[in-house]
Amino acid sequence: MSRIAYVNGSYSPHGQAVVHIEDRGFQFADGVYEVWSVFDGKMADYDGHMTRLARSLTELRIDIPMTRAALTQVLKEVIRRNRIKDGIVYLQVTRGTARRDHPFPPPGTPPSVIVTAKNIPAARGEAQAR
């Protein structure tokens, strides 16, 4: 089965998912990421990760890209589409696409949202957690 990714509102095959060349996450590492462990299809410490994500985005002055409910739906949908039982789901939020320049882009520049997921066998995942 081909992996599915979410990029800025669209689900696509992992190998065809595209981020704009001038996305500030690519150009400047200007973004925030979170990685959730997934056990039995459910994200571990969901609230803790969401709290840290909101705090990090606020500290970096990156707009929160969507409501918590909408983001939750995207994360769950990526887990579902990839049939993740035990694995990870990865979220990256960047400052978005703007002309390559060092100052921040103008207010209102939409952030980019990228979500991927993959299965990791439980025994391997538990060993990595130690």
Secondary structure, 3 states (H helix, E strand, C coil): CCCEEEECCEEEEHHHCCCCCCEHHHHHCCEEEEEEEEECCEECCHHHHHHHHHHHHHHCCCCCCCCHHHHHHHHHHHHHHCCCCCEEEEEEEECCECCCCCCCCCCCCCCEEEEEEEECCHHHHHHHHC
